Amino acid sequence: METKSNYNRSAWVLMISAAAILAITMGARQSTGLFVSPLDKSTGLGIVSISFALAVGQFIWGLAQPIFGAIADKRGPKQVIIIGALMLAAGLALTPFVTSKWGIILTLGILSAAGAGAGSFSIMIGATSSQLPPEKRAFAGGFINAGGSFGQFIFAPFLQVLISGFGWVAAMLTMAATTLCTIPLASLISSGVVVDKPETSKKSKGLIEQVRRAMVDRSYLCLHAGFFTCGFHVAFLVTHLPGEVALNGHSASVSAASLSIIGLFNIAGSLFAGYLGARFRMKYILSIMYGSRAVMILLFLLAPKTLLTFYIFAAALGFTWLATVPPTAGLVGKLFGTRYMATLFGLTLLTHQIGGFLGAWLGGIAVSHDGSYQWMWYADMALASAAALVNLPIRESKVLIRL
């Protein structure tokens, strides 16, 4: 009984630590849209250049995850998290001191984005999944993902207060210092934290062979296709929702509140996704999430752009915002086991961020060319509908619910 109690306690320490790290790294990343307008006014670089730098950051964040995931799969996550924290803090801290397009690309687009990737989903969920039994993984994925949403809920309004009261430079430097808090948490994520660590669900071969096997698997490729849409959607909104709010005559505080609401409701959405993932086929959960986004965007486009509309839209989107992560990670584990999950899930996140690159960059081009985001909303709605369909052919066994 005492051994079981120790195991449960260690499992909670593992999950809470991973959720806390993700809260910090995702809170910082998902709040960068608040700095677009201040950066534009301070540097005069223009919305297209800044959007491109943030789009590069979306891609680099995704590219970093399978790379750091492979290192974590081989050597453990501790060193990866520490290196990532230093890179993230350095990139944010240097941003106020650069004034060129290439400088912004280097700091926000490469250094900080890669650092955030080292402390993000693939490393956190991969490290915990390999140390937990199969029946706990869906809940753990939802719990950890909720941590990232909690970070967005806290960071967005806090940073907006700092920007309004002390300027964007002070806010950026404060955010840089805060990201270093992930370093003392890194030790709690290392392998061996959980007592009686279970074996992985499937005996795995070498990493290269496992990746080759995955890349010719139709179900795995369908996951990539759906996750591409998710990245396009999330990056477009996190980068350009403040711009949409401003175009409709509302203040920056509405943008911060909307981003915070998204984070708050995604806490519930992530936990609910983790709960459902242990009881129903995860491909259906993903299909419903993506389809609901198309409906929500359509309703948003038809509604008057009042404060209430933005807040309701943020709440509705927030429920599915990054709640796609737990079922996607769960399907990767089901298909290939957990031995190289950080790498394989990291590759799906790379595809997610290729979509993110396009969502952030094309949003800037659209508003610069047309003065609105109308065509981006149409594209987002079409992609969400396609993602709802592409997840249905995924190979997934029935879930046996334990009463």
Secondary structure, DSSP 4 states (H G I P E B T S, - for coil): -HHHHHHHHHHHHHHHHHHHHHHHHHHHHTTGGGGHHHHHHHH---HHHHHHHHHHHHHHHHHHHHHHHHHHHHH-SHHHHHHHHHHHHHHHHHGGG--SHHHHIIIIIIIHHHHHHTTSHHHHHHHHHTTS-HHHHHHHHHHHHHHHHHHHHHHHHHHHHHHHHH-HHHHHHHHHHHHGGGTTTGGGGSTT-STTPPPPSS----HHHHHHHHHT-HHHHHHHHHHHHHHHHHHHHHHHHHHHHHHTT--HHHHHHHHHHHHHHHHHHHHHHHHHHTTS-HHHHHHHHHHHHHHHHHHHHHS---HHHHHHHHHHHHHHTTTTHHHHHHHHHHHH-STTHHHHHHHHHHHHHHHHHHHHHHHHHHHHHHSS-HHHHHHHHHHHHHHHHHTTT---PPP----
